[in-house]
């Protein structure tokens, strides 16, 4: 596949293309696109280009040197606006680089722009952006998925060579599947959260979105690593390299709940059959609480949202609406500048944390989180990965589920268990339906088992 990190790295090393020309091509494409994938294509790229050219000239270039990379709008890049696609932070300029951006800079990558997203990463469609929905490159009437839908659309439409997103319940993998690209949720703690705007602090992870598994692996290997500035960061030497067993597990009874697209299920079965032909054993296993992860998530995440978004009050961060007492400013600012989904989750989170309901809801959800983690760990002692479709359906229409948030939340059915349990997961394209909409399959691996997931992903790419 052309226009990958691997392809352009070879072109840059051979001199067949220059950094300046490569960046100019992507800037022109991004600026002329009508997908609303970008919130902003950066115009101040000269310093980055000169730095990349110097690395190529003096022999210190990496695989990412000179490669145009898009950033989700909640990842801080010093001197540039980072709004999380919200009105309340519309004019907030980052005062420092996130650790992920620092690592990209050191590798000589070119941060080409910031991509549209669901406001504060709350959503499964990128329709909750305060700046309008992003369109799916395969069908502009469909959503690209969310909340990293802008990053997914940018990569799929070749408006960036690769991108960074953030994943809290599937927000890299679900839009990856909807747009037909590769998306990785790294093990929680392996990629620094320093400089990522927090939605759910115990769940958020920065990860790569790319056209191939090899590109995702390249990007992950640059941004990973321990960071003393992140209290949740884990030691780098905890990474594992498990041996491939060629054994995959499918949660027993997961497809009996209904609501699944028939073409998607047929595609999943075809992919499973192809893996069996490669010598894989694929078995249904008991994971009785796999589907309960979604319910636990939608108690835990609003609770964390209500805490994390409390800082946006019109006084400490972001824009301000109104005057008067502190209460007047809080009420006017939040009422005018938070979108409907943000308000919904703040209210729900405040409720589940309130006196009399904390034990009834939040504590039970945290306990269920422990049950799910133990179930996944027990299964993954005997199997390489848990194998599922990435989503229950292909991309749905823009506006189709806006007034049905519960149906929207079900898009995360297969993805959220990995976040709840802090396991890595990889979504890989697996073909398209009759209408040309992509399907994706997902592997949930053992903690620190990213290398195993990349091996499995490359096998899927080779049998497609």
C-alpha positions in Angstrom: 0.0 0.0 0.0 1.4 3.4 -1.0 1.3 6.6 1.1 2.3 4.8 4.3 5.0 5.8 6.7 7.1 2.9 5.4 6.6 4.1 1.8 7.4 7.8 2.4 10.3 7.0 4.7 12.0 5.1 1.7 11.1 8.0 -0.6 12.6 10.6 1.7 15.8 8.6 2.2 16.3 8.1 -1.5 15.6 11.7 -2.3 12.7 10.9 -4.6 10.6 13.4 -2.5 11.6 16.2 -0.2 10.1 16.9 3.2 8.9 20.2 2.0 7.1 18.8 -1.1 5.5 15.9 1.0 4.2 18.3 3.6 2.9 20.7 0.9 1.0 17.9 -0.8 -0.8 16.9 2.5 -1.5 20.5 3.5 -3.1 21.2 0.1 -5.2 18.0 0.3 -6.3 18.7 3.9 -7.2 22.3 3.1 -9.3 21.3 0.1 -11.2 18.5 1.8 -14.9 18.9 2.6 -15.0 16.1 5.2 -14.5 18.4 8.2 -11.8 16.1 9.4 -9.6 18.9 10.6 -10.3 21.7 13.1 -7.2 23.4 11.9 -4.4 22.7 9.4 -1.3 24.4 10.8 0.3 27.1 8.8 3.5 27.5 11.0 5.2 24.4 9.7 8.5 25.9 8.7 10.4 25.1 11.9 9.2 21.4 11.8 10.2 21.1 8.2 13.7 22.5 8.7 14.2 20.2 11.7 13.2 17.2 9.6 15.4 18.2 6.7 18.4 18.6 9.1 17.8 15.1 10.5 17.7 13.6 7.0 20.9 15.5 6.0 23.0 14.5 9.1 21.9 10.8 9.2 19.8 11.0 12.4 16.5 10.5 10.7 14.0 8.0 12.1 11.1 6.2 10.4 8.9 9.2 11.2 11.2 12.0 10.1 9.3 14.3 7.7 6.1 12.3 7.9 2.8 14.4 8.2 1.0 13.3 11.4 -2.4 14.6 12.5 -3.2 15.2 16.2 -6.6 14.8 17.8 -7.8 18.1 19.2 -7.3 17.1 22.8 -3.6 16.5 22.6 -1.5 19.5 23.6 1.0 21.0 21.1 2.7 24.1 22.5 1.7 27.4 20.9 -1.4 25.9 19.1 -5.0 25.9 20.0 -6.3 22.7 21.7 -10.0 22.9 22.1 -11.2 19.3 22.5 -13.7 20.5 19.8 -15.6 22.4 22.4 -16.8 26.0 22.6 -15.6 26.5 26.2 -11.9 26.0 25.0 -12.3 27.5 21.6 -9.5 30.0 22.3 -7.3 28.0 24.6 -3.7 27.8 23.4 -1.5 25.0 24.8 1.4 26.3 26.9 3.4 23.1 26.7 3.8 19.9 24.6 2.2 16.6 25.6 4.8 13.9 26.1 3.5 12.2 22.9 4.1 15.3 20.9 7.6 15.7 22.5 8.4 12.2 21.3 7.1 12.9 17.8 9.1 16.1 17.6 12.3 14.2 18.7 11.6 11.7 15.9 11.3 14.5 13.3 7.6 14.0 12.6 5.5 16.9 11.2 2.5 17.8 13.2 0.3 18.9 10.3 -3.0 19.8 12.1 -5.5 19.1 14.8 -8.5 16.9 14.0 -12.2 17.2 14.8 -13.6 15.0 17.6 -16.6 14.6 19.8 -16.5 17.3 22.4 -14.1 16.3 25.2 -14.1 12.9 23.6 -17.7 12.1 24.5 -19.3 10.2 21.8 -19.2 7.4 19.2 -19.8 9.4 16.0 -17.9 12.8 16.0 -21.4 14.4 15.8 -20.9 15.9 19.3 -18.3 18.3 18.0 -19.2 21.9 18.6 -18.0 22.6 15.0 -20.2 20.1 13.1 -19.8 16.4 12.3 -17.0 14.9 10.3 -18.0 12.9 7.3 -17.0 9.3 6.5 -14.6 9.2 3.5 -16.3 6.1 2.2 -19.8 7.7 2.3 -20.2 11.4 3.3 -23.7 10.7 4.5 -22.3 8.3 7.2 -20.4 9.1 10.4 -16.7 8.3 10.7 -17.2 7.0 14.3 -16.0 8.7 17.4 -14.6 10.3 19.3 -11.4 10.2 17.2 -13.5 10.5 14.0 -11.5 13.4 12.6 -8.2 11.5 12.9 -9.7 8.4 11.4 -11.2 10.3 8.4 -8.0 12.2 7.9 -6.0 8.9 7.6 -8.6 7.1 5.5 -8.9 10.0 3.1 -5.1 10.4 2.9 -5.2 13.8 4.5 -2.5 12.6 6.8 -0.1 9.7 6.6 -1.0 8.7 10.2 -2.6 10.2 13.3 -2.9 10.1 17.0 -6.2 9.6 18.7 -7.3 8.9 22.2 -9.3 5.8 23.3 -11.5 5.7 26.4 -14.1 3.0 25.3 -13.1 2.3 21.7 -12.6 5.9 20.4 -9.6 4.8 18.3 -10.8 1.3 17.3 -14.4 2.1 16.5 -13.7 5.0 14.1 -10.9 2.9 12.7 -13.3 0.2 11.8 -15.9 2.6 10.4 -13.2 4.3 8.2 -11.3 1.2 7.2 -8.0 1.9 8.9 -5.9 0.3 11.7 -6.4 1.5 15.3 -4.5 0.5 18.4 -5.5 0.9 22.1 -2.2 0.5 23.9 -2.0 -1.1 27.4 -3.1 1.6 29.9 0.1 3.2 31.3 2.4 2.4 28.3 1.8 5.7 26.6 2.0 8.9 28.7 -1.2 10.8 29.3 0.7 14.0 30.2 -0.8 16.7 27.9 -3.9 14.7 27.1 -7.1 16.5 28.2 -8.6 14.2 30.7 -12.1 12.8 30.2 -11.9 9.5 32.1 -8.5 9.5 33.9 -8.6 5.8 34.6 -9.5 4.9 31.0 -8.0 7.4 28.6 -5.1 6.2 26.4 -3.3 7.9 23.5 -2.8 5.6 20.5 -1.9 5.4 16.8 -4.2 5.4 13.8 -2.7 4.3 10.5 -3.2 2.7 7.2 -1.3 -0.5 8.0 -0.4 -2.5 11.1 3.3 -1.8 10.5 2.7 1.9 10.5 0.7 1.6 13.7 3.6 -0.3 15.2 6.1 2.3 14.1 4.1 5.1 15.6 3.4 3.2 18.9 7.1 2.4 19.4 7.9 6.1 19.2 5.3 7.4 21.6 5.5 4.6 24.2 7.6 4.6 27.3 7.7 5.6 31.0 7.1 9.2 31.8 7.7 10.6 35.3 5.3 13.4 34.5 2.4 10.9 34.4 1.5 9.3 37.7 -0.2 6.4 35.8 2.8 5.7 33.6 4.2 2.2 33.9 7.9 1.1 33.7 9.0 0.4 30.1 10.5 -3.0 31.0 7.0 -4.4 31.7 6.5 -5.0 28.0 5.9 -8.7 27.2 6.7 -10.8 24.1 4.4 -13.8 24.4 4.8 -16.7 22.0 2.1 -17.1 19.4 -0.1 -20.0 20.3 -2.5 -19.7 17.3 -5.4 -19.9 19.7 -8.2 -17.3 19.7 -11.2 -17.0 22.0 -14.7 -15.7 21.1 -17.0 -14.7 24.0 -19.7 -17.3 24.2 -23.2 -16.1 23.4 -22.1 -12.6 22.5 -24.0 -12.7 19.2 -27.2 -13.9 20.7 -28.2 -10.5 22.1 -29.3 -9.3 18.6 -28.8 -5.9 17.0 -25.9 -7.1 14.8 -25.6 -6.3 11.1 -25.9 -9.6 9.1 -23.2 -8.7 6.5 -20.9 -7.8 9.3 -21.4 -11.2 11.0 -20.8 -13.0 7.7 -17.6 -11.1 7.2 -16.5 -12.0 10.7 -17.2 -15.6 10.1 -15.3 -15.5 6.8 -12.3 -13.9 8.6 -12.5 -16.6 11.3 -12.5 -19.3 8.6 -9.5 -17.8 6.9 -7.6 -17.8 10.2 -8.5 -21.4 10.8 -7.1 -22.2 7.4 -3.9 -20.7 8.7 -3.8 -23.1 11.5 -5.6 -21.1 14.2 -7.9 -22.8 16.8 -10.8 -20.5 17.4 -13.1 -21.5 20.3 -16.0 -20.0 22.2 -15.2 -19.4 25.8 -17.2 -18.3 28.9 -16.8 -14.6 29.5 -20.1 -14.1 31.4 -19.5 -10.4 32.2 -18.0 -9.3 28.9 -21.1 -7.5 27.8 -21.5 -6.0 31.4 -18.4 -3.8 30.7 -20.6 -1.4 28.8 -22.9 -0.8 31.8 -20.0 -0.5 34.2 -18.3 2.0 31.9 -21.4 4.2 31.7 -21.4 4.6 35.4 -17.6 5.0 35.9 -17.0 7.4 33.0 -19.7 10.0 33.9 -18.4 10.0 37.4 -14.9 10.8 36.2 -16.2 13.3 33.6 -18.1 15.2 36.4 -14.8 15.6 38.2 -12.5 16.3 35.3 -14.8 18.9 33.7 -15.3 20.8 36.9 -12.2 22.8 36.1 -13.9 24.4 33.1 -15.8 27.1 34.9 -15.1 30.4 33.1 -12.6 31.4 35.7 -9.6 29.1 35.6 -9.7 27.7 32.1 -11.5 28.6 28.9 -13.9 31.3 27.9 -16.4 33.1 30.2 -20.0 34.0 29.7 -21.7 36.5 32.0 -20.8 38.5 35.1 -22.0 38.7 38.7 -21.4 36.1 41.4 -19.2 33.0 41.0 -22.4 31.0 40.8 -23.8 33.2 38.0 -20.5 32.9 36.0 -20.4 29.1 36.5 -24.0 28.7 35.4 -23.9 31.0 32.4 -20.5 29.7 31.1 -21.3 26.0 31.5 -24.8 26.4 30.3 -23.8 28.2 27.1 -20.5 26.5 26.3 -20.9 22.8 27.2 -22.6 20.7 24.5 -25.6 18.4 25.3 -23.5 15.2 25.7 -21.1 16.9 28.1 -24.0 18.2 30.2 -25.7 14.8 30.1 -22.6 13.0 31.4 -21.8 15.7 34.0 -25.3 15.4 35.4 -25.3 11.6 35.4 -21.8 11.5 37.0 -22.8 13.9 39.7 -25.8 11.8 40.4 -23.9 8.4 40.7 -21.4 10.1 43.1 -23.9 11.8 45.3 -24.7 10.7 48.8 -26.9 7.6 48.9 -26.1 6.6 45.3 -22.3 6.2 45.5 -22.6 2.7 47.0 -25.6 1.7 44.9 -24.0 2.6 41.6 -20.4 3.7 41.5 -18.9 1.2 43.9 -20.7 -1.7 42.2 -19.4 -0.6 38.8 -15.8 -0.5 40.2 -16.3 -4.0 41.6 -17.6 -5.2 38.2 -14.5 -3.7 36.6 -12.4 -6.0 38.8 -14.5 -9.0 37.8 -14.2 -8.3 34.1 -10.4 -7.8 34.4 -10.0 -11.2 36.1 -12.1 -12.9 33.5 -10.1 -11.5 30.6 -6.8 -12.4 32.3 -7.9 -15.9 33.0 -8.9 -16.5 29.3 -5.7 -14.9 28.0 -3.5 -17.3 29.9 -4.6 -19.9 27.4 -5.3 -17.9 24.2 -3.4 -15.3 22.2 -6.3 -12.9 22.1 -10.0 -12.5 22.4 -11.4 -12.2 18.8 -14.5 -10.1 18.0 -15.9 -7.7 15.4 -14.8 -4.2 16.3 -18.4 -2.9 16.1 -21.9 -4.4 15.9 -22.6 -2.6 12.6 -20.8 -0.7 9.9 -21.0 3.2 10.0 -24.5 4.6 10.5 -26.0 7.7 9.0 -25.2 11.2 10.2 -28.1 12.1 12.5 -29.5 8.6 12.7 -28.7 8.1 16.4 -28.4 11.6 17.7 -31.6 11.4 19.7 -31.0 7.8 20.9 -27.9 8.0 23.1 -28.4 4.4 24.4 -28.3 3.0 20.8 -25.2 5.2 20.2 -23.5 3.8 23.3 -24.0 0.2 22.1 -21.5 0.9 19.3 -18.8 0.3 22.0 -20.1 -3.1 23.0 -17.0 -5.0 21.8 -14.4 -2.3 22.5 -15.1 -1.2 26.0 -14.0 -4.4 27.9 -10.4 -3.8 26.9 -10.5 -0.2 28.4 -12.2 -1.4 31.6 -9.6 -4.1 32.1 -6.5 -2.0 30.9 -5.7 -4.5 28.1 -4.4 -3.6 24.7 -6.6 -4.1 21.6 -6.1 -3.7 17.9 -8.7 -3.1 15.2 -7.9 -4.2 11.6 -9.9 -3.6 8.4 -11.6 -6.9 7.2 -13.3 -6.0 4.0 -16.5 -4.0 3.1 -20.2 -4.5 2.7 -22.1 -4.3 -0.5 -22.4 -0.5 -0.1 -18.7 -0.1 0.3 -18.6 0.6 4.0 -15.7 -1.0 5.9 -15.8 -3.7 8.5 -13.2 -4.2 11.2 -12.2 -7.1 13.4 -10.6 -6.7 16.8 -8.0 -8.6 18.9 -7.9 -8.0 22.7 -4.6 -9.1 23.9 -2.8 -9.7 27.2 -1.5 -6.7 29.1 1.8 -5.4 27.5 1.2 -7.8 24.6 1.2 -5.2 21.8 3.8 -7.1 19.9 1.5 -10.2 19.8 -1.3 -8.0 18.5 0.8 -6.6 15.7 1.7 -10.2 14.7 -2.0 -11.1 14.6 -2.9 -7.9 12.7 -0.3 -8.6 10.0 -1.8 -12.1 9.5 -5.2 -10.5 9.0 -3.7 -8.1 6.4 -2.2 -10.9 4.5 -5.3 -13.0 4.3 -7.7 -10.2 3.4 
